[in-house]
Amino acid sequence: MTAFSTKTFAIVAALGACTGPALAQTGATPWELKPDMGYAYDRDGKTYAYKMGTSNAGELLKGAKKVPKGTLFFIGQNGQLYMRSGPYLEGDGKFKFGPDQ
């Protein structure tokens, strides 16, 4: 558990819980995050999945923050992970930042 930040885990875990219904409207594929797994984005931009236990769950939650509903995560052109709060769907349910048509 020490190989990644608890903030990163909380962000990624909450994303799966809060965006499923919105993604269903856009034809996008929901993330399949599991409660017993931790997900990390390390200093080098690599991603990892870790099997978690429960013995130190209290320590994991210290300093963790809930991700607000309506948060979009994306990788920028520079390879950096970003998050953006605010609308990411058009009024008709299409992804606002999708490919031009």
Secondary structure, 3 states (H helix, E strand, C coil): CCCCCHHHHHHHHHHHHHHHHHHHHHCCCCCCCCCCEEEEECCCCCEEEEECCCCCHHHHHCCCCCCCCCEEEEECCCCCEEEEECCCECCCCCECCCCCC
